[in-house]
Amino acid sequence: MKKIIISFLSLSLMVNLSAQDMNNLVENPSFEQTEGRIKRGGAIAVAVGWMSPTKASADLFAGKVKEDYGTPSNELGMEDPQDGENYVGIRAFSYNDKEARTYISSRLKQVLRKDQKYCVTFYVNLAEASKYASNNIGANFSKKQYNISEAKSILTQTHVQHKDNPVFSGQFGWDQVCGVYRAEGGEKFITIGNFSSNGSTENSRLKKSKDFSGAQVVSAYYYVDNISVVEIDEESDCKCQADDRTVETKFIYEVAPMSIDGLQPEQVASLTSVYYGYGDAEISKNSEAHLKNILTILLENNKAKIMVTSHLDENEAEDPELTNLGKERTEAIKVFLMSNGVNYTRILTEEKGNTQPADKAHNDLAKAKNRRVTFTFIK
């Protein structure tokens, strides 16, 4: 009976996903379908159905690539994809245009109908290599494909952008750009980027992150993922996160997995942490890389134990709907270790709530650092 229920749920999920894909007018919305290899920057054309409309080509990052253009870690920073394993990267702003802006563009599955409303969403994340952050990131719809033979900005109308048009400075987690577009009729292409002049674009200069060891770029460089254009009847059918009353951030604080060569098991455990978005207990792809270090020391020391300790941010600790969150996080890690050969008797768990914050500030970054699980090696 259990297998039948699981099969039914899996089938239902597949049907729902298929329905979403059918409704979305964007081809290959998360850049998962590729043809060819990513050998260098500017490889957006490897993503099926996508191109750059100017001479300056956008970048493609893929989970199968282990070097400069991989996910979640690459030469410009680290971020788990918002959906699937791949995402793209664009330059939205550069001081005095020192680096040319880049855009991504694709032909829609069907021509937009006059006066029809469409819910448009996509997600952006500021790469840690960025020296700047900017606003004015949005989507443009056109009847003809932009095809500019120079590395220059496309200055035209922005049809959809975040309702507050903020300077997107978040380097941990994805910000949603969302809005409703009423079609003029006949639009065939979607293009994403910054369509405003530098003088009309707000920007802020950033200090280099202590957790990023690569070289900075003199631009606002954004990862982009999960693009959707869906026909709707009423504007209220377009559910944008910016319209939600919740103020909690889903940002995930992430650092690169460390090399454990030459380190004692106690050091590996004490230097390892797994981080989460608000209210989440799921183990991300980046978290698995950290947990493999814990798994290694346990498999090499088969009589040792590990204490898995969960910590919440201050808001999670007061949220009545998250009373079991700490246990859910430790249990998920326990299941991961057990499924990889560690006996359950060697895995101890405890919940500390928000009593031991890693960062005592009250901003989003501090909260992201506090939503974590830590480890103690026990001989």
N, C-alpha and C positions, 0 to 999 in steps of 0.2 A: 504493500500500500504506500509506503514512504517513497519508493522509487516512482510510483505512478504520480504522486503529488508533485514531486520534484520535476518530473518530466512535463507535467501540465503547466507548472509555473514557468519553466524554461520556454515552453512553447508560447505561452502568453507574452513573455518578455520579448521573444523574437517577433511576434505579431505586432506588438506595440512599436518596437524599433523600426520594423518595416513600414508601418503606417507613418511614422515620423519622417523617415527617409522619403517616402512617396510625396508627402505634403511639402517638404522642403524643396524649393525651386533652385537651390544651389547644388551644382554638381560637385561631388567629392569635397564636402564641406569641412572636413577635418584633415584633408591632405593625406589620407591613408593610402589611396591608390596611386602608385608610382610606376613610371616606366623609365628605366635607365638607372644610373648610379649618381650619387652625390659626391663629386670629386673635389669641389671647391665652392666658394660662395657664389651667389647669384643663380642657384640651381632651381629656381621656382618652376621652370618648365618641366622638371622631372615629375611634379605633381600633376596627375591627369586633369586636364580641363582648365589649368591655371597658367597665367603668363604675367609678365610685367609690361605695362603699356608705355614705358619710356626706356631709354637706353640703359639706365641704371636698374639692374635686375635685383629683385628681392631674393632673400635666402630661404632655403628649405632645410629643416632640421628633422631627423628621423631616428626612431628608436633602434633601427638596425645599424646605424652608423656609430662607431665607437670613438671617433676622433673629434675634430673641431666642430662638426655639424651634427652631433648626436643629440639625443634627449635621454634623460633630463639634463645631463651635464654637457656643456659645449664651450667654445672659446669666448662666448659673450656672457655667460652666466649659467645659472641652473634653475630649471623649473620643470615640474612634471607637466605633461600635456594636459590641457583642459578636457580633451576628449581623445581617445585612441592613443597613438604612440608618436605622432608627428605634429609639427606646427611650422609656421613660416615666420620670418623676421623682416620688418620694414623700418626704414629711417623716416620718422615723422617730422623731425626738425633738426637743423644744424646751425649753429651760430654763424651768421654771415654766409650761410650756404657753403661752408667748407667741405661738407660731404653732401652729395646729391640726395634728395629724398627718393624713396622707392615706394612702389605701389604694387598691389596685387589685383588682378582682374580676371573675371570668368564670365562666360556666356551662360545665361539662365536657361533652365530646362524648358521654359515657355515664355512667350512674350507677355509683358504686363498689360493688363486691361485698363482702359481709361476709367478713372475715378474709383477703381478697386483699391481697397486698403490692404496693406501688407505689413506684417510684423517682422521687423528686421533686427537680428541680434548677432553679435560676435563678441569675442573676448580678447582683451589685451593684457600684457604683463610687461613692465619695464625691465629690460635686461640689465643685469648688474654692471655691465661694462659702460653703461650710459653715463656721460658727464652731465647730460641735461634731461629734463622731463618737460613735456608740453601738453597743451590741450589741442582742440580742433581735429581730433581723430574721428573720422566718420566714413559713411558710405555714400557713393554717388551712383545714380542709375542713368544709363544713356542708351540711345537708339543705335549708336555706332560705337565700335570699339576704339578707344583712344590708342593711337599708334604714333608715338613721338620718337623721332630718330635721335633726340638729344637727351642728355642726362639733366633734365630740368623738371621743375615743379609743375604740376597740373593745377592751375588756378581756375576753379569753377565752383559751382554750387555744391554745398554739402547737404544732402537730402535727409540723412539720419545721423544723429550723434547723441551722446548722453545728454539728458535733459538739463543737467547743470554745467555741461561742457567743462569739467574740471581739468586741472593739470594732473595727468595720470602719473603718479610717482611711486605706485606700489610695486615693490620688487619681490613680494612674497604673496603668491596667489594671483588669481585672475580677476580683472575688473570687466564688468559687462557693459558693452555699448548697445543700447536698445532704443527703439522708437518705431513709430508708425509712419509709413510712406503711402501717400495717396498718389497713385500712378497718373501720369499725364496720358499714357497710352502709347504702346509701341516700344517701350524700353526692353532691351535685350541683354544688357550687360550690367554687372555690378563691379564697381572698383572701390577699393578701400585704401585710405591713407589720409593725408592732410591736404586739403584743397584751398587753404587760405594762405595769404602772404605771410612772410616772417613778421612784418609789422603788426599784423592782426593776430598773431599767435602768442599766447602767454607761455612763458617758459621759466624754469627755475634751474639753477646750477646746483649740482649735487656733489657731496664729498664721496670719495671712493669708499665702498663698503669694505670693512675690515675682513670680511669673509671671502672677498673676491681677490684672487692673486693675479689675474690677467691684466692686460693693458686696457685702459679706458678708450672709448671712442668719443669724438667731439660732437656727439649728436644725441638725440632722444631716440633710442633704438627699442622697438617693441616686438615682442613675440605676439602672434595673432593666431587664433584657433577657433574652431567650431562656429562656422558662419551659417546663418539661417535666414531664409526669406519665405514666409508662410502667409498665404491668403487668409484674411480674417473678415468677419462680418461687422464687428464693432471694435472701436479702439480699446475698449475695456478687455477684449480678448487677448490683447498683447500684454503679457505679464512681464514687466521689467523689474529687475531687482531694485532699481532706484526708487520705484514706487512702493516698495515694501516698507513697512514701518520698522522692521527689525534693523538694528544698527550694528549687529554683531558682524565681525569680519571673518571670512573664511580663509584669510591669508595663512599660508603655511611657511613657517621659518625653516629654511633648508641650508645645510652646509654639505660640502662634498665628503663622501666616505673617506676615512683616513686609511693610510697604509699601516698595517699592524706589525710589519716586519721589525723585529728587535724589541717589541714591547711585551711586558709581562701581562698575563691575563687580567690581573687587577687593574692595570693601566688601561687596557682595551675597554673593559667594562665601564670604568669611571669616566672615560672620555667619549663614550657613545650615548647619544640621545636620539629618540624618535619623536618627530613633531607632527602636529595635527592642525587642521582647520577647526573653527568653532563647532563644538558638538559632534565632531567626527571621531570615529574609532577605526576607520579603515586603514590598512597598511598600504602606503603608496609604493610606487616603484622605487623611489629614492630611499624610502624607509627600509625596503628589503635589502638594499645594498649595505646599510648599516647593520641590519640584523644578521647578515651573513658573517660579519666579524664576530658577533656574539656566538653564533653557531659554531664557528671555527674553534674558538677557545673551549667551548663545551665538549666538542667532539675530540679535541686533543687532550682534555683533562676529564676523563670519563667518570671520575668520582666526585668532581666538584659540582656545586650548585650555583644557581643564579637567582638573585632577588630582582624582580621586575617591579618598579615603583611608578605609579601613575601620578601626574600632577595636573591640576586644572588652572585655568586663568580665573581671575576674580569674578567674572560674570558667569562663567560656567558653574562655579561653585554655588552661586545663588540662584541658578535657574532650576525651578521645580521640575521641569521636564527632563533634566539631565542627571537625576539622582544616581543612576547606575553607570554613568559615563566612565568613571575611573576604572571600575571593574571590567567594563566592556573593552577598554583599551588593553588592560593587562591580559585578559582572556584571549584576545585576538593574537597577541604576541605569543602567548603560551601555546596556542594551537599551531602557530607557524613553526615554533621550535619542535614541538612534538611531531609534526608532520615531516620534519627533516631529521628524525632519528634520536631526539632527546627524550628520555623517559620523564613522565609527568612528575615523578617524585623529586626530580632535580630542579624543578622550576617553582620558586616561591613568589608570591605576589602580595602587594600591599598598595593602599590608596592613601595619598597624603593631601588630597584636595588642593587648596591654594595656600597651604601653610608654609611651603618652602619655595617661594618664587625665585626663578633664575634672574629676573629683572624686576625691580620694585617700582619702575615707572608705570604710568597708567595709560600709555598710548598703545596704538595697534601693534607696533613692533614688539613692545614689551609683552603684551598679551600673547602674541604668537610664540615668543620664546618660552613662555610659561606653560603652554599647552604641550606637554611632553611626557615621555616615559624614560626613566633612567634605569641604570643597571648597577648591581653590586655583585662582584665575584666572590664566592664563598668556598674556601678550600675544604 
